[in-house]
Amino acid sequence: MPKTPDYFVGKTIFITGAASGIGRETARIFAREGAAVACTDVDADGARAVADEISAAGGDALGLECDVTDADHVRDAVAATLDAFGSLNFQFNSAGSAMRRCPFLEIDEDLWDRTFDQREARLHLHACGAAAPAGPRQRGVIVNVASMSVKRGGPGASVHYAAAKGAVTTMTMGVAREYANRGIRCLSISPGPIDTAFAAAANTPSELVQQFKNDVPMKRFGEPEEIGELVLFMCSDACEYMTADTVYVNGGGGWR
Ligand SMILES: NC(=O)c1ccc[n+]([C@@H]2O[C@H](COP(=O)([O-])OP(=O)(O)OC[C@H]3O[C@@H](n4cnc5c(N)ncnc54)[C@H](O)[C@@H]3O)[C@@H](O)[C@H]2O)c1
């Protein structure tokens, strides 16, 4: 929560992957706090549905199609956000997927490239790059989603994904330190298993989903709003000395 009441009123957040899961809940939480929300996703209908829901409840929201692997899409969506709301204070990069799970020796070049270049590392690069030019002119916070797998390595199913998320935490650190004196903070969150469409989107076998859960000391999946509330704190004036690092949210750990 912010130190200052109504801290988020009149400010704008740009969210990638806002049509589902963690991005969607974060959009709802920032709308609850009075922020204007640009809901963007490769799933344009899904993004618009979330924006419509927020607008119907009296909030300010814009639903935009944005494939974050395409730098032009990101640039256009950021421009549309600035046109609509006049400012961009926060960016939450939630878009992503585990693509396909498999043991290390079954990772082929195509899967590696699509995971590493297209989906995880590069998409955050495009998204951060589009927001960063606003940096010198205004204060701001960028929050990226990494994964608990950056600490575990994704043995048996997700080495490619874990490696790409490792790039996200490293890039976050570099962006944060480059902009530390210019009023821009950049952080990442490394969730454990969260109850969203994510596992199904990667065709994760049900035994593996069960194994993820058994491995968590709290014996449950996290809820997407449990990540969204942390994004809110990170973007707030209660968190002004924190930058560059990743924060683990995982019910005590797990997955080996
Ligand atoms: N759910 C988990 O267990 C978990 C754990 C650790 C990290 N994560 C990370 O959290 C983030 C959010 O995942 P989630 O759990 O909300 O999953 P989700 O599947 O519910 O939502 C992901 C959203 O990203 C969108 N997306 C995918 N590729 C995109 C692209 N190229 N451009 C724009 N949008 C795109 C999807 O359309 C979807 O709406 C992801 O980066 C994921 O890697 C999830």
The ligand as an ORCA input file, in Angstrom:
! r2SCAN-3c Opt
* xyz 0 1
  N       1.453    -18.758    -13.170
  C       2.634    -19.174    -12.747
  O       2.754    -20.243    -12.125
  C       3.853    -18.326    -12.987
  C       4.999    -18.588    -12.212
  C       6.127    -17.801    -12.426
  C       6.122    -16.800    -13.377
  N       4.999    -16.600    -14.134
  C       5.041    -15.516    -15.127
  O       3.970    -14.629    -14.847
  C       3.619    -13.933    -16.040
  C       2.110    -13.921    -16.190
  O       1.667    -15.258    -16.337
  P       0.222    -15.704    -15.816
  O       0.441    -16.738    -14.790
  O      -0.605    -14.536    -15.525
  O      -0.277    -16.482    -17.139
  P      -1.561    -16.248    -18.072
  O      -1.421    -17.263    -19.143
  O      -2.789    -16.234    -17.234
  O      -1.344    -14.757    -18.661
  C      -0.307    -14.469    -19.561
  C      -0.821    -13.433    -20.549
  O       0.284    -13.061    -21.394
  C      -0.218    -12.919    -22.702
  N       0.865    -13.056    -23.667
  C       1.577    -14.160    -23.999
  N       2.449    -13.871    -24.967
  C       2.293    -12.561    -25.250
  C       2.902    -11.673    -26.154
  N       3.857    -12.087    -27.015
  N       2.517    -10.384    -26.170
  C       1.539     -9.944    -25.328
  N       0.902    -10.745    -24.474
  C       1.292    -12.042    -24.428
  C      -1.256    -14.020    -22.832
  O      -2.169    -13.749    -23.923
  C      -1.928    -13.961    -21.472
  O      -3.043    -13.081    -21.473
  C       4.378    -14.625    -17.184
  O       5.500    -13.813    -17.523
  C       4.823    -15.928    -16.566
  O       6.005    -16.413    -17.184
  C       3.867    -17.324    -13.944
*
